Amino acid sequence: MGQTRPKQAGRSRRADRPGRTGERTTMDSRPETAAAPLRALWTHADALLVVAAALADVLGYLLLGAMDGGGAAPIAGMLCLALSAVPLLARRRAPVPALAGVLALQAVADLAGPGTPHFGAALVLALFSAARASGVAVSAAAAAAASVVTMFGQSHLTLPSWEAAVSAPISALLVAGAGLAVSRWQREVTANRQLLADRAVAEERRRIARELHDIVAHHITTMQLMAGGARANLAHPETAREALVTLESSGRLALREMRQLLDVLRAEDEPDTAPPAPQPGADDLGRLIEDSRRAGLPTDLAVDGPARPLPPALGLTVFRIVQEALTNTRKHAGPAATARVTLAYGPELLRVEVTDTAPSPGPRTRAGNVPGGHGLIGMRERTALHGGTLTAVAHPGGFTVRAELPHPATESDALAGARR
């Protein structure tokens, strides 16, 4: 389980705006490389589908020959009919050429067969795939070609019977219509899912902006008080100097968090219905761990490295990531799960890791790990706001959420001096 290095916080974060379809922070800890293996041309499911279609067509060919009373079915016709399912292996990459191949081989099989009207399984799958991947015009042309080739092939290049003239066009229209309907439904589902994801991103950014607004307001209030204290103590230079140092540090933090606030683009803010409360931070993780234990999830907290003060916005991000990860664990890991929260302070990096273990076998699907999951979107937005990276990976018997956030030790020293 590899770890990704945090990306440097810079102006490139300005490209991340609400409404984008892509996100900077990826959930795959393995970077893409040019030497990555190419995707297989076809899958095992495609091969099984080819075998099933070939068997269905051959059995139907034998039954129709027996019902027609023509004696033993020609070997050449059965062979061509079985081979007509092979082009289905390309139905995902090239559906129209796959349909053409199926039509050609089934036409040969029809010419060698008894000529009983039918619409083969391989032809149904090929026409359905072509219609689903194409527009109305291509689907109509494909249905017409399938009807004509099937009719004249089963009539041995003579005037088709009325059964063939009716059954082949109706079958082709039904299959092509079903393909078009499924294609439209898939497009609508994809559009709705993207709309929900964009809406969740915008909602989460507005919520983060409101929290940052409260933090910036706190720093500005502190600056006002320190400025007043310095003016009142001009006769005492040492006291005035301490007030001015605190004023400078608070102003620096306020400016940085104001830039983050502008990056989030707070818009359409809803009025608060409750009075403002102090925002939680890394110092409140102990309370969060106790709440998790009382909720039935055994949880441990480990701190690696010497702890140092965190800016309010970064502390709030740490608290929210741990809170969301523990909530997902309680929802999806099962009653026998345990969790461990690790807060590691490095020289230039703060790492937050929440790992759970569950004895229940088999992989678990997390609501936050699917494309439309809102919890993971919120954690990703908070991490990207500070120029960090977020990784969520499943491991045998559990799940790990890891956030790496840039936090140089020099910032903590300045912050500690300001608080003193």
Order of alpha helices (4+ residues) and beta strands (2+ residues): alpha-alpha-alpha-alpha-alpha-alpha-alpha-alpha-beta-alpha-beta-beta-alpha-beta-beta-alpha
